[in-house]
């Protein structure tokens, strides 16, 4: 990540200076008097400096933009030492993400999606597969050198990890489950440290110090040997974390209060605050993202269990890092981080809903084929679920243990279902190590066999 260009010192009264010394360009300066650019973007000076009109003074033009922003920023919380007031304003991307969140990710919506399909076990199999994605992609974002396919195989087979990368994936998976299981608790230091301990214990304890806050100011965020973020001092760390917990535990959902804040916005701020405070020796990013999910679970947005933000964050890790730095270098304006995260979240929610819609359509088409071919009456309910999942490509390989866990049935029941599909000429199986692995023949072969 290249070191970003910090904004110039803001001129307190830019309009007086424009009238006094830049009257000829007054109209151009006034056109900049808006928090967003013409494309609806909330640009940091680092990006904006390449886009402002030629012939204008950069510092003066930037001050006009800042003047318009400052009048619309709302206070959030205080971070750092000395404490600095963090503020933000709502951008179009934030409105979009909040709308998508309310429409598609609540517990009630998730239950409706399952009931709409009718054969809800098909969707549940899909969801059980999706629940692993955030743990895997979060690990890859932190540098775990493994493919998604290999990581899913590790989790589904409950295999003993063979490397630090595999231990990281399992740790992240445990963190996500811990966040879900403890969604009804209040946030406190113990919950944060326990989350960290569960996520990193046994990977490299000398590096991570599982469950313990850092005890030195040497912990910094660097890039290529250069320090890009110096966290607040260790002195006072527990007190600052306590203040953060108090803020998170305060209800900000009173729509009649000027302090109203949507849970999605508050969860993203929690994500930022942990990354900014950097309370642990290592593993801070994983804890920050896990706490984002914990808060969304707590506020009744259960579908986030199946929405992986890190899958998209890892595609542009530099932008993810810059969104932190843009906030820090511009007066702790949280809008930069919030806007970036909301853009990512809007795409992640859309991907989740598209997967659901594709699943629903595939189920209807496949059921029609089952009836028309005469296969329907020959398959058990569990076999129809597994076959539909295979046909969609949600999973390409199946083991008895995996099917047992995803369908919540006995081991022998899962084995009977898979072997029955082999006997019908729909699946094939081969021995991999000590375990049988099943996969579906291609659709043309199956349809040719049954159309006979």
N, C-alpha and C positions, 0 to 999 in steps of 0.2 A: 504494500500500500504506500503510494507516494504521500509525503507529508502534505497536508492540505494547507491552502492559503487562508490565513486568518483574516476576518473582516477588519477594515480600517476603523479607526476611532470614529464614533458616530458624532456628527455635528448636531448640537442641541437644537438649534433653530435653523434648519436648512432653508426654509422659505424666505427668511429675511436676507440670507446670503444670496439666494437666487435673484431676488428683486434688486439687490444692491449691485451685484457683480455679474449676473448671468441672465439678464433680462431677455436677451435675444434667443435663448434656449429655454425660456420659462415653460412653454407649452410641452416640450419634450420631457422636461423634468416632472411636470404635473402628470403626464401620462403614466409615470412610474409609481404614482401614489396609490398603490394597492398591494396587499400582502402577497398576492399571487401573480405569476407572470401570465401572459395571454393564454397559455396552454393549461392553466390551472395548477401550476407547480409552485411549491414553496421552496424556492432555491436558496441555498447557502451561497455566500459570497464566492466560495471556491468554484462553484459552477456558474454563478451569475456573471462573474467578471468577463466571461467570454461572450456574453450575449447582450450587454447594454449598448445603447446607440452610440455610434462614433461621434466624437466631438464633445461629449459630456465629461465632466469631472467624476471619476469613479467614486471617490469618497463622498461627494455631495449627492450623487445619484443614489448610492446605497443608503445614505442617511434619510432620503425621502421615503424609500421603501421601509426602512426601520421605523420611521415616524408613523407610518400608516399601520404597521404591525403592532407597535407598542400600545396603540389605543384599543386594540381588540384582544390582546392576550389575557387569558384568565389564569389566576394562581392555582397551582396544584399542591406541591409540598416543598419542603426545604431539604436540600441535600448538601453534604460536604462539611468541611470544617475550615474556616468559619461557614456557617450555614448560608446557602444561597437559595433564594426563592426561584423555584422552577415554574415556568409558565408555558401556556400553549394556546393555540386557537384551532378551531375545526376547519379542516380542508375538505375539498370534495372527496378525496380518497378515504378520509376518515368517515364521512357520512355514508359512503358506499359500503365500507366494511361493517359499520354498525348495522346498517339495514340488512345486509346479507346474514349477519350474525343472528339478528332477531328473527329473520324469516326461516332460516335453515338449520340452526344448531341447537335449539332448545330441546330439553328432554321430551316435551310434548310433541314437538315436530318429529323427533326421532321415532317415537312410538307410532305416530301416524304413518311415517314412511314404511315401517315394518308391517303395519296392518293393511296398508294399501296394496302391497304386493300379494297379500293373501298367504302365500307360502313363505312365512317370515323366516323359516330356517335357512332358506337360500341367502337372504340378506344377512342373517346373523353369521353365516360362514364367511361372507365377504368382510363383515365388520371385524370378526376375530382375526382376519388376515391384516386388515388395515391398522389394528391397534399396535402392531409391531413397528410400523413405518417411522414414527417420530423417534423412537429409541435408536433405530438404525441410522437414520439420516442425521440426527444430532451427534452421534458418534463420528460419522464421516465428516461432519462439519468441523469437529475438533481434531481431525487428522487420522482417524482410524482407517487403516489401509485394508479394506475388504469390500467385496461387491455386495450389493443388496441381496442377491440370490444366496450367496454364502452365509450372509448374516441371518437371513430367514431360516435357512437350514439349521444353523446353530441354535436358534430359539425354538424352532418347532420340534427338533429332536432332543432338546434338553441335553445337548452334548456338553461335555466338560470342556471349558475354554482352553485353547492351547497357546494363546499369546496375550499380550497386554491389550491389543486391539479387540480381541474377542471378549476379554474381561470388561472392557469399556462398554461394549454393546450390551452385555448382560446387565452391567451396572445401570446403564441408562434405562433399560427395560424395567428393572426393579424400581427405579426412581419414578417412572411414569405410573406404575401400579401403586406405589406408596402415595403419590399425589392423589390418585383416584380414591384409594381407601381412606385417606385422611381429609377428604374434601369438606367434612362437616366441622372440622376443628378451627379454632382461631389461630392466626399466625403469631408465632413467637420464636424466640431464639432456638428453643429446643427442636421445634419442627424443622427449621431451616438446617440446623446442624445434623439432625437425623437424616434428612433428605440427602445431604452431602455424603454422610457416612455410608448410606446404603448404595449410593451411586459409585463411589470410588474405592471402597474398602477392598483390599486384596489385589489391586492393580499394581500400585507402586506406593506403598504406605509412606516411605520416606519423602516422596515427591508431593503427595496429596495431603498428608496428615488428616486422615478421615475424621470428619465430624468436629474438627477443631478450627477455630478462627486463626488467622495468621497472627504471628507475634513479632513481625518485623516490617519495616517500611521499604524493604528491598523488593517486595512483590510489585512489579510494574507490568504494564502492557507494552510490549515492544514489537517492532517490525524491522527485520533486517538489522538488528543490533541497535536500533534507535528507539528511544522511549516515546510512545505516542500518547500514553495516559498514565499519569501518576495518581493513584487512588488517594483518597483522604488518609490522614495519618492513622496509625494503629491506635494511638491514644484516643480513647473515647469511642472506639468501634462498637462495643456492646451497647452503649447508650444510644448511638445513632441507629443501630439496628432495631433497638427497642422503640424508638420514635417512628421508624418506618412501619413496624408492626402495628403500632397504635393507629397510624394513618390508614393502613390497609383494613384494620378491624372496624374503623368508623364507617357508618352507613352513609354513602353519598348518592343514594338512589331516590331521594325525595324530589320528585319532579317539580315541586313548587319552591324549591330552594335554589338560590343562585350558586350553591356549591354542588349542584347535581353533576354527576359524572357517570357515564355509561360504564358498566362492568368491563367491557372490552378495552376501553381507554385506560381504565384503572389497572387492568392486568398488564397492559403493555408498559405502563409507567413502573410497575413492580419489576418487570423484566429489566427495564433500563436501570432502575435504582440498584439492583443487585450487581449488575455488570459494572456500574459506575463505582460503587462502594468496594467491590472486589474483596469480600471478606475472607476468602480462603486462599491458601497457598496456590492451589490449582483447582480446576473443575468449576470455576465460577460461571462460565457460560452455560454449562449443563444445568446447574442449579437455577440460574435465572430463567431459562426456558421452561424448566419443570414447574417453577413457581407460577409462571404465566398460566400453564395448564391447570395447576391446582386451583387458582382463583376462578378460572372459567368453570371448572367443575363445581366449585363451591356455589357459584351464582346460578346454577341450573342449566348450563350450556353443555349438556352431556355429549353432544355429537363431536366436540373437540377431542374426545378420546380417539377418534378415527380420522382426525385432520392433522397432517404432518406439516408444520410450518418450516421445519429445518430442511425438508426436501427441496423447498424453493430457496431458502437462505443459502444453502451450500452451493447453489448455482451462481451466486454472486456474493461470495464472502467479503470482497473488498467493499462493496456498497453497504453491507451489513455493518462492517467496522466503521465506515465513514459516517453512518447515521448516528453512531455514538459520538464521534468526534465533532460533527457539525453542531450537535446540541451543546457539547462542552465548550466549544470555542466561540459560541455566540450567545453568551449570557445565560446559559442553561435553558435555552428555548427548546422545550421538549417536542415542539411541532415537527422538527426534522425526523426524530426517531419514530414518533407516532405515525407520521405520514408514510414513512418507508414501510414500517411493519404492517400498516393497514393495507397498503398496496399488495404486500405479500399475502396477507390473510384473505383479502377479497379473492385472489386467485386460488388460494388453497381451498376456500369454501366452495368456489365454483367447480373445482376439480372433484370435490367430494360429491356434490349434487349431480354432476355429470356422470360420475361412476354409478351412482344410485339409479339414475334414469336409464343408463345403458343396461344395468342389471335387470331392472324391471322389464324393459323391452325384450331383452334376451330370454328372460324366463317365459314370457308369453309366446315368443316364437318357438322356443324349444319345447314347450308343453304341447304346442300344435303339432310339431314333428313327432313327439312321443305318441300322441293319439293316432295320428294318421299312419304311422309305421307299425302300430301294434305293440310297440315296445313298452308303452305305459303300464299295461297290465302285468308285464313281466318283471318290473322293477319295484323294489321296496321304496318307501319314502326316502330313506337315507341314501339309497343308490341314486335316486333322482336328484337329490341335493348335490352329491359329489359329482355326478355327471354334468350338471348344469354349471357348477363352478369350474370344472375342467374345460368345458366348451367356451366359457367366457375368457379363459386365460388368466383368471384371478390366481390360480395355482396350476402349475404344469406337472408337478410331481406330488404324490401322496404316499404317506406311510400310515400304517395302522394306528400308531400313536397319535399322529397329527389329526386324523379323522376322529379318533376317540375324543380328543380334547375339544376340537371345534364343534362337534355335534353333541358332546356331553353324553356319550353312551359308553357301554362296556367295551373292553378290548376285543372280546370275541365277536361282538355285534359289528364292530368296525371291520374286523378281518373278514367276516362273512360277506359284508357289503362289497368290499373291494374284490374279493375272490369271485363273487358272483358276477361282477362286471367283466372280469377276465373270461369266465366261462361263456358269457354272452357275446364274446368277440368285440367288446367295446374298449376294454383296457388291456394293456399288456403289463407284465411285471418282470423285474430283473433284480438280482441280488447285488446290493451295494454294501460291502463290508459284511456285517452280520444281520442286515435288515433288508427286507423286501421293499422295493420302491415301485409304485404303480403310476402309469401315465396313460392318457387316452390316445387311441389311434386317431388319425386325422378324420375330420368329419366326412370327407368323400368316401373313405373306406367303410365307415359305419353305415352311412346312408345306402351305399351300394350293397352292403351285406343284407340290410333289412328291407331294401326294396326288391332284392333278389332277382 
